[in-house]
Amino acid sequence: GDDYQVHHYAHVGQWGTHVDPPVHFIKGARTLDQIPVKEMLLPLVVLDISTRVAADPDTVVNLADVAAFEKKHGRIPAGSFVALRTDWSKRWPESARMHNRDADGVAHYPGWSQEVLTCLIEERDVVAVGHETIDTDPGLAVTQHDYGLERYVLEKDRWQIELLTNLDQVPVAGALIMA
C-alpha cells in the first residue's frame, strides 16, 4: 500500500571486491564510515608480478620489485594506493581456482611480503594497498591460519581492497583510484 517500491539486497561479505577497514582485524579501530573521502581518492601505483606468478603461484612481491618500479617511474608517492597485480583475478569466480589447493589442502596463491609492506607503509607512507587474491597473506601462510600481513596493514591504520580486478587494464603509474 506504499507509494514507493523498496528493495533489500544482501550479499556475503568477503567475497567479491571489497574494502577492509582497520576494524576488520583490530578491535576499536576505524570503521569504513570513519575513513574520510580524501583517503578514498588516491594516486594509483601498480606493482606487477604477474609473470612470476604464472610460473610460481607461491610468489610474493619483494623489494627488488619496488626498486624496479621506482627506477622506471620514480619514488612511490606518499599518500598513494599500491595495488599488487598478479593476474589472479582471472580465476574468478571459481572458488577452487582462487584457493588453488593441492591434494593436501594447502593453498597456493601469491601475496604480499612483510618487507614490502613495511617499506610501503613506514618508508613511503602509502594510505592503502590492494590485491587480486582473496587474502593479503600468500596461500601458504593462510593455510596455516597466519594472517600476520593483513593484521600488520590494519594495525598501522591503513585500509585495503581485496579481490581487485582489471589491474592489467590500468597504467602502473599516473592514474587515480576511487574507492
C-alpha positions as CSV (number, residue, x, y, z in Angstrom):
1,G,0.0,0.0,0.0
2,D,3.0,2.4,-0.1
3,D,3.6,4.9,-2.9
4,Y,7.1,3.7,-3.5
5,Q,9.0,0.4,-4.0
6,V,11.8,-0.7,-1.7
7,H,14.3,-3.5,-2.3
8,H,16.5,-5.1,0.2
9,Y,19.8,-6.6,-1.1
10,A,22.2,-8.6,0.9
11,H,25.4,-10.5,0.0
12,V,28.0,-12.4,1.7
13,G,30.9,-10.2,2.8
14,Q,34.5,-11.0,2.0
15,W,33.7,-12.5,-1.4
16,G,33.9,-10.1,-4.3
17,T,35.9,-6.8,-4.5
18,H,35.6,-5.2,-1.1
19,V,37.3,-2.8,1.3
20,D,38.8,-4.0,4.6
21,P,38.9,-1.1,7.1
22,P,41.2,-1.3,10.1
23,V,38.4,-2.6,12.4
24,H,38.2,-5.8,10.2
25,F,41.0,-7.2,12.4
26,I,41.7,-4.5,15.0
27,K,39.1,-4.0,17.8
28,G,38.2,-0.4,18.2
29,A,40.0,0.7,15.0
30,R,38.4,2.8,12.3
31,T,35.3,1.5,10.6
32,L,34.7,2.1,6.9
33,D,32.4,5.1,7.6
34,Q,35.3,6.7,9.6
35,I,37.7,6.7,6.6
36,P,37.4,10.2,5.1
37,V,36.7,10.7,1.4
38,K,40.1,12.3,1.0
39,E,41.6,8.8,1.8
40,M,39.4,7.2,-0.9
41,L,40.6,9.1,-3.9
42,L,44.3,8.3,-4.3
43,P,47.2,8.1,-6.8
44,L,47.4,4.5,-8.0
45,V,50.6,2.6,-8.2
46,V,50.6,-1.0,-9.6
47,L,53.4,-3.4,-8.8
48,D,53.2,-6.1,-11.4
49,I,54.5,-9.6,-10.5
50,S,52.1,-11.4,-12.9
51,T,54.9,-13.0,-15.0
52,R,56.5,-14.6,-11.9
53,V,53.1,-15.8,-10.6
54,A,52.3,-17.5,-13.9
55,A,55.4,-19.7,-13.3
56,D,55.1,-20.0,-9.5
57,P,51.8,-19.3,-7.7
58,D,53.6,-19.1,-4.4
59,T,55.5,-16.0,-5.5
60,V,55.4,-12.9,-3.2
61,V,56.3,-9.3,-4.1
62,N,59.8,-8.3,-3.0
63,L,61.9,-5.2,-2.5
64,A,63.5,-5.7,-6.0
65,D,60.0,-5.3,-7.5
66,V,59.7,-2.0,-5.6
67,A,63.2,-0.9,-6.7
68,A,62.4,-1.8,-10.4
69,F,59.2,0.2,-10.3
70,E,60.9,3.2,-8.7
71,K,63.8,3.1,-11.2
72,K,61.3,3.4,-14.1
73,H,58.6,5.6,-12.5
74,G,60.1,7.4,-9.6
75,R,59.6,7.0,-5.9
76,I,56.2,5.7,-4.8
77,P,54.4,8.8,-3.7
78,A,53.3,9.3,-0.1
79,G,49.5,9.1,0.2
80,S,49.1,6.6,-2.6
81,F,47.3,3.3,-3.1
82,V,49.5,0.4,-4.1
83,A,47.9,-2.5,-5.9
84,L,49.6,-5.8,-6.4
85,R,49.0,-7.2,-9.9
86,T,49.2,-11.0,-10.1
87,D,46.5,-11.7,-12.7
88,W,45.0,-14.0,-10.1
89,S,41.6,-12.3,-10.7
90,K,41.4,-14.1,-14.0
91,R,40.5,-17.2,-11.9
92,W,37.4,-15.5,-10.6
93,P,34.7,-16.6,-9.7
94,E,35.7,-20.2,-9.3
95,S,36.5,-20.7,-5.6
96,A,38.6,-23.8,-6.2
97,R,40.8,-21.9,-8.7
98,M,41.1,-18.9,-6.4
99,H,42.2,-21.1,-3.5
100,N,44.3,-23.3,-5.7
101,R,44.7,-26.1,-3.1
102,D,46.9,-29.1,-3.6
103,A,45.9,-32.7,-2.7
104,D,46.9,-32.0,0.9
105,G,44.6,-28.9,1.1
106,V,47.5,-26.4,1.0
107,A,46.5,-23.2,-0.8
108,H,48.9,-21.9,-3.4
109,Y,48.4,-18.3,-4.4
110,P,50.6,-15.2,-4.3
111,G,50.6,-12.4,-1.8
112,W,52.4,-9.5,-0.2
113,S,55.6,-9.8,1.8
114,Q,56.4,-8.2,5.2
115,E,59.5,-6.4,3.7
116,V,57.4,-4.7,1.0
117,L,54.5,-3.8,3.3
118,T,56.9,-2.3,5.8
119,C,58.6,-0.3,3.1
120,L,55.3,0.9,1.7
121,I,53.8,1.9,5.0
122,E,56.7,3.0,7.0
123,E,59.0,4.5,4.4
124,R,56.7,5.5,1.5
125,D,53.7,6.4,3.8
126,V,51.1,4.9,1.5
127,V,47.4,5.2,2.6
128,A,46.2,1.8,1.4
129,V,47.1,-1.4,-0.5
130,G,45.1,-3.8,-2.6
131,H,45.5,-7.2,-4.3
132,E,43.7,-9.6,-6.6
133,T,43.8,-12.5,-4.3
134,I,41.4,-13.4,-1.5
135,D,43.9,-12.5,1.2
136,T,46.8,-10.2,1.9
137,D,48.9,-13.1,3.0
138,P,50.0,-15.7,0.5
139,G,48.2,-19.0,0.4
140,L,50.9,-20.9,2.1
141,A,50.5,-18.7,5.2
142,V,46.7,-18.6,5.1
143,T,46.7,-22.4,5.1
144,Q,48.4,-22.3,8.5
145,H,45.9,-19.6,9.6
146,D,48.6,-17.0,9.5
147,Y,47.1,-13.6,8.7
148,G,50.0,-11.6,10.0
149,L,50.4,-9.4,7.0
150,E,46.8,-8.4,6.9
151,R,46.9,-7.7,10.6
152,Y,50.1,-5.6,10.1
153,V,48.4,-3.4,7.4
154,L,45.3,-2.8,9.5
155,E,47.2,-2.3,12.8
156,K,49.0,0.6,11.0
157,D,45.6,2.2,10.5
158,R,45.7,1.5,6.8
159,W,42.9,0.0,4.7
160,Q,42.9,-2.4,1.8
161,I,40.9,-3.7,-1.1
162,E,40.8,-7.4,-1.7
163,L,39.8,-9.2,-4.9
164,L,40.7,-6.4,-7.2
165,T,40.3,-7.0,-10.9
166,N,41.4,-5.5,-14.3
167,L,44.8,-4.3,-13.0
168,D,46.1,-5.3,-16.4
169,Q,44.0,-2.6,-17.9
170,V,45.2,0.4,-15.9
171,P,48.5,2.3,-16.0
172,V,51.1,1.2,-13.5
173,A,51.6,4.9,-12.6
174,G,49.8,8.2,-13.1
175,A,46.2,7.0,-12.6
176,L,43.9,7.6,-9.6
177,I,41.8,5.0,-7.7
178,M,38.4,5.8,-6.2
179,A,37.1,3.5,-3.5
